[in-house]
Amino acid sequence: MTTTQATPAPLAPVPDMLQDGRRRRRPRAGGHRGRPNVLAGVLATIWLALVAVPLYFLVAASFRTRSDYLSDNPLAPPPSPTLENYETVLTGDFPTYLLNTVIVTVVTVAIVVGLTVPAGYAVARNAGRGVQRGFSLMLVGLAIPAQAAIIPVYLMITQLHLYDTLLAVILPTAAFAMPVALLVMTNSLRDIPRELYEAQTLDGAGPFAALRHLVLPLAKPAITTVAVFTSLTAWNGFLFPLVLTQSVGTRVLTLGLWDYQGQFGTNVPALLAAVTLSVVPIFVLYLVGRRYLLSGLTAGAGK
């Protein structure tokens, strides 16, 4: 006795035409296209103008002579562009100020990243009461402004015989950048799935091996965010260099801009040329790290 299998009937094709003869609209790939947000476009344009106009004025004025700066329209292109202001800046003490600023920034970033990565790893992996209390105590630094602690910092620096050295600027800058950096790093490391840590343990990796082979590759966005934030803080720092340094050899860019202000006037085009040169390195750093910056800042936001 033979049995025959009944083949299922083919599905009826979905008609592309409606009863009234109109073609059925198929959904577009990529989702529904909504109405343009006019208000967001207007606000974005206003914000772009607020940012672009001062930058244009900064760069354009740096190519003017002092007489053209005082007589011409500030928003008009320079009638006779000149590099005299940049020559004045580069032949003065500006290279020394730039080198000091680079040293302060690089060393501060190295200290902050080198301390917050293992500290954030310990907080993310250790639920002990002592570690969590230490983390909470560290975050209290977010509520303490540098201006409120400048006198104790000055006394400690002088007692350590570090006054008028670059280390006197580096240590307080790193200390006040540490709370925000640790918060960003800890939130990012908490996003790493626990199963990955367990897999590392099953493979025989200890805490330091897991930190090296698992945490560091996955924490690149957070490390970049911390590096960019700390670089901005150190590069634009003014209070600590003003109070804790004195000589020209330890002066940074924010203090070096005073060189173009005299007793009876200010060489504004040369000052703006120095500002332009001081903005370029940190702007390039932002362009390099901007891909990771947003993801690092929003790490742990959904928890």
C-alpha positions in Angstrom: 0.0 0.0 0.0 1.5 3.2 -1.1 0.8 6.6 0.5 1.0 9.8 -1.3 2.0 13.1 0.3 -0.2 16.0 -0.4 1.9 18.9 -1.7 0.9 22.2 -0.1 -0.8 24.6 -2.4 1.3 27.6 -3.4 0.6 30.9 -1.7 -1.4 33.3 -3.6 0.6 36.3 -4.8 -0.1 39.6 -3.2 -1.7 41.8 -5.8 0.1 45.0 -6.6 -3.1 46.7 -7.8 -5.9 47.8 -5.7 -9.5 47.5 -6.7 -9.7 51.0 -8.0 -6.7 50.4 -10.3 -4.1 52.3 -8.2 -0.8 50.7 -7.6 -0.2 49.6 -4.0 2.5 51.6 -2.2 5.3 49.5 -0.9 7.2 50.6 2.2 10.6 52.1 1.4 13.7 50.7 2.8 15.0 52.7 5.7 11.7 53.5 7.4 9.1 56.2 7.1 10.3 59.5 6.0 8.8 62.2 8.2 8.4 65.9 7.8 11.6 68.0 7.9 12.2 69.6 11.3 12.2 73.3 10.4 12.8 74.5 13.9 15.9 72.3 14.4 17.2 73.5 11.0 16.8 77.1 12.0 18.4 76.6 15.4 21.3 74.7 13.9 21.9 77.5 11.4 21.9 80.1 14.2 24.3 78.0 16.2 26.6 77.5 13.2 26.6 81.3 12.7 27.5 81.9 16.3 30.4 79.6 16.0 31.6 80.3 12.5 31.6 84.1 12.6 34.0 84.5 15.6 36.3 81.8 14.1 36.3 83.7 10.8 37.0 87.0 12.6 39.8 85.4 14.5 41.6 84.0 11.4 40.9 87.0 9.2 42.1 89.5 11.7 45.4 87.6 12.2 46.3 88.4 8.6 45.7 92.2 8.9 48.1 94.9 9.8 47.5 96.9 12.9 46.3 99.9 10.8 44.0 97.8 8.7 42.5 96.2 11.9 41.6 99.6 13.3 40.2 101.1 10.1 38.6 98.3 8.0 35.4 96.4 8.4 36.1 93.5 10.8 34.0 91.1 8.8 35.5 92.0 5.4 38.3 90.0 3.9 41.8 91.4 4.6 42.6 94.0 1.9 46.3 93.1 2.0 46.9 89.8 3.8 50.2 89.6 5.6 52.2 87.0 7.6 53.9 89.6 9.7 51.8 88.8 12.8 52.7 85.1 12.6 56.4 86.0 12.1 56.2 88.2 15.2 54.7 85.3 17.2 57.0 82.6 16.0 60.2 84.6 16.5 59.3 85.4 20.1 58.8 83.2 23.1 55.8 81.4 21.6 57.6 78.2 20.8 58.7 77.9 24.4 55.2 78.4 25.6 53.9 75.9 23.1 56.4 73.3 24.2 55.6 73.8 27.9 51.9 73.4 27.1 52.5 70.2 25.1 54.5 68.8 28.0 51.9 69.7 30.6 49.1 68.3 28.4 50.8 65.0 27.5 52.0 64.2 31.0 48.6 65.1 32.5 46.8 62.8 30.0 49.2 60.0 30.8 48.7 60.3 34.5 44.9 60.5 34.3 44.5 57.6 31.8 47.1 55.5 33.6 45.2 55.8 36.9 41.6 55.8 35.8 41.8 52.7 33.6 42.8 50.3 36.5 40.6 52.3 39.0 37.6 52.1 36.8 38.2 48.4 36.2 38.4 47.8 39.9 35.1 49.7 40.5 33.3 47.9 37.7 34.4 44.4 38.7 34.4 44.8 42.5 31.1 45.2 44.3 32.8 45.5 47.7 31.7 48.2 50.1 35.1 49.6 50.5 35.7 50.0 46.8 32.3 51.6 46.2 32.7 54.0 49.1 36.1 55.0 47.7 34.5 55.6 44.3 31.7 57.7 45.9 34.3 59.7 47.8 36.2 60.3 44.6 33.1 61.7 42.9 32.9 64.4 45.6 35.6 66.1 43.7 33.1 67.0 41.1 31.5 69.5 43.5 34.8 71.2 44.5 35.9 73.9 42.1 39.6 74.6 41.6 39.2 78.2 42.8 38.0 77.0 46.2 41.1 74.9 46.7 43.8 77.1 45.2 45.2 78.2 48.5 45.7 74.7 49.9 47.1 73.6 46.6 49.6 76.5 46.6 50.7 75.7 50.2 51.2 72.0 49.2 53.2 72.9 46.1 55.5 75.2 48.0 56.0 72.7 50.8 57.0 70.1 48.1 59.4 72.7 46.6 57.7 72.4 43.2 56.8 76.1 42.8 57.6 77.5 39.4 58.0 74.1 37.7 55.9 72.4 35.1 55.1 69.6 37.7 53.4 72.2 39.8 50.9 72.7 37.0 50.6 69.0 36.0 49.8 67.5 39.4 46.8 69.8 40.3 45.4 69.7 36.8 45.5 65.9 36.8 43.9 65.7 40.2 40.9 67.9 39.3 40.4 66.1 36.0 40.4 62.7 37.7 36.7 62.6 39.1 35.1 63.2 35.7 37.6 60.8 34.0 36.9 58.1 36.5 33.2 58.5 36.1 33.4 58.1 32.3 35.7 55.2 32.5 33.7 53.3 35.1 30.4 53.7 33.2 32.1 52.4 30.0 33.7 49.4 31.7 30.3 48.5 33.2 29.0 48.1 29.7 31.3 45.1 29.0 29.2 41.9 29.3 30.0 39.8 32.3 30.2 36.7 30.1 33.3 38.1 28.5 35.0 38.3 31.9 33.9 34.8 32.7 35.3 33.5 29.4 38.6 35.1 30.3 38.5 33.4 33.7 37.8 30.0 32.1 40.8 30.5 29.8 43.0 30.9 32.9 43.5 34.7 32.6 44.0 36.6 35.8 42.8 40.1 36.6 45.8 41.8 34.9 45.6 39.6 31.8 41.9 40.4 31.5 42.7 44.1 31.9 45.2 43.9 29.1 43.5 41.6 26.6 39.8 42.4 27.2 39.4 45.7 28.9 41.9 47.8 27.0 40.7 46.9 23.5 37.0 47.4 24.4 37.6 50.6 26.4 39.1 52.6 23.5 36.1 54.9 23.2 36.3 55.7 26.9 40.0 56.1 26.9 39.8 58.5 23.9 37.0 60.5 25.7 39.1 60.8 28.8 42.2 61.8 26.8 40.3 64.5 24.8 38.6 65.9 27.9 41.8 66.0 29.9 43.7 67.5 27.0 41.2 70.3 26.8 41.4 70.9 30.5 45.2 71.0 30.6 45.6 73.0 27.3 43.2 75.7 28.4 44.3 75.8 32.0 44.9 79.3 33.4 44.5 79.3 37.2 47.2 76.9 38.1 49.8 78.3 35.7 49.0 81.8 36.9 49.4 81.0 40.7 52.0 78.2 40.6 54.5 79.5 38.0 56.4 82.8 37.7 59.3 82.6 35.2 59.2 82.8 31.5 60.7 79.3 31.1 57.7 77.7 32.8 55.0 79.9 31.1 52.3 78.2 29.1 50.2 79.5 26.2 47.4 80.9 28.2 49.9 83.1 30.1 52.0 83.8 27.1 49.2 85.7 25.4 49.9 88.5 27.8 53.1 89.3 25.9 51.1 91.1 23.2 49.5 93.5 25.7 51.6 96.5 26.5 51.2 99.4 28.9 49.7 101.7 26.3 48.1 99.3 23.9 47.6 95.8 22.6 48.9 94.3 19.3 45.5 92.7 18.5 46.4 91.1 15.2 49.5 89.5 16.7 47.5 88.4 19.7 44.9 86.8 17.4 47.6 85.1 15.4 49.0 83.5 18.6 45.4 82.4 19.6 45.0 80.9 16.1 48.2 78.9 16.4 47.3 77.8 19.9 43.9 76.5 18.8 45.1 74.4 15.9 46.7 71.5 17.9 43.8 70.9 20.2 41.4 71.2 17.2 43.3 68.5 15.4 43.1 66.3 18.5 39.3 66.8 18.6 39.0 65.8 15.0 41.0 62.7 15.5 39.0 61.6 18.6 35.5 62.9 17.9 34.4 59.4 16.6 34.8 57.9 20.0 33.9 61.0 22.0 30.1 60.7 21.9 30.1 57.0 22.6 32.4 57.4 25.5 30.4 60.2 27.1 27.1 58.2 26.7 28.5 55.0 28.1 26.3 53.5 30.8 23.5 56.0 30.1 20.9 53.2 29.7 21.7 51.6 33.0 
